[in-house]
């Protein structure tokens, strides 16, 4: 499924599609270039889940938790090996939605082997204000 958004308000349709595909929660791997909107999508997702907390990038903290519904990870700086060495794979088994920035095919395969429900959202810039979100089953 692909969704073109031209405004932040239109991100709610992407969030709705994610929840419909993962009604019981799971992992959402966010892929896109630098500044493509991975954290912005996570902010919209928190709003969709009616969470009031300010969502920030976990670039330097690796993980942010928002209530008991939303977990946000960024593995760009430390890499997948560091993520796994900290036992984060077990974290992904907690109920809720786990949005991971910079996940790759290796992570996808690990999640599949652990039988963790997973989607991939590929974000492409259509132009400065528009994005194309491709939602795929992993």
N, C-alpha and C positions, 0 to 999 in steps of 0.2 A: 504494500500500500504506500502511495506517495501523497504527501500533503504539501501544497505551496502556501506559505504564509507571507503576508506583506505587513503585518503589524503584530505587536505583542499579544493583543487580545485574541488573535487568530490561533495562537499556540494552544488554546484550550481544546481545539479539535484534535491536536496531536496527543495531548494528555488523555483525552477521552478514548482515543484509539488504543493507547497503551493499556489503559485500565480494562478496556473490553478484551484485549488480547491476553492480559494477565490478571483476571479478576481476583485471584487469590494472592497476588503479589508475585515477586520474583525479581530477576535481574534484568536491567536494561543497560546494554552496552552502548555508550554514546561515542560515535566516531565522527570526526570532522577536523578540518584544519584549525589552526590557532585562531581564536576569536570568531569561530563559526556560529557559536550560540549554544554550546553544551551546558554551561552554567545557567544561561538564560532559560533554557528549556527546563532545567531542574527548578529554577525559581517559579516558573509557570506551573510545574507539576505540584509543587508545595501549595500553591494557591488553589489548584484544582482539588487537592486533598483537604482543603480548608485549614491549613496550618498557618499560624500567624507569625512564625519565626522568620527572621531575615535569613535568607539563604545566601551563603558566600562560597566562593571557590575553595575547595579543600586542597589546593595545590601544595601547600606546605605542611598541612596537618594530616594528609592522606585520607581522613574520614571525618565527615560531619554527620551528626544524627539530629533529626528533627522529629520530636515527639516519638511515638512508637510505630510510625508508619513509613518514614522515609529516611534512607541512608544514602549519603552522597560520597563518592570516592573519586580520587584523581590519582592515577598511577603514572602520570607523565614523568615527573621528576625522579622517582625512586625505581620505577619499573616493576614488571610483573613478579620477578623473583623476590624482590623485597616485600611486596604485597603478600605473597604466599608464605614467606618466611616468618611473617608476623601472625600467621594463623588466620588471615582474613578470609580464606575460603570458608572456614567454619562460620564466620560472621554472616556470610551470605545465606546461611540456612535459617536465620532469624526471620520471623514473619514480617511482611512489609515489602516495600519497593526499594531496591538497591540500584541506584543509578551510578554507573562507573564510566568516568571520562577516560578516554584513551585505551580502552580495552581492545584486544586484538584477537586474531583467529586462535592463538594458543589458549587464551582465557576461555574463549567460546567452547573449545574442545574439552577443557577441564570441567566446565560447568555442565556440559552434556554428559560427560562420564559420571559426574556426581548426581545426575538427574535433577538438576536445578532448573526450573522454568526460566527461559532466557529469550529476550528479544534483542535485536540490534537496531539502533536508530542511526542512520547515516545522514549527516547534515551537510548540505552543499549550499554555498552562497549563490543565489540567482543574480542578485545585485546587492548594493550596499544595504538595502532595507528588507530584502526578501530572502527567504530560505526555502529550500526543498528538503523535507524530512521523509526519508524512505524507511519505513518500518518493516522489518523482516523477522521471521522466526529464525532462531539460531539453530 
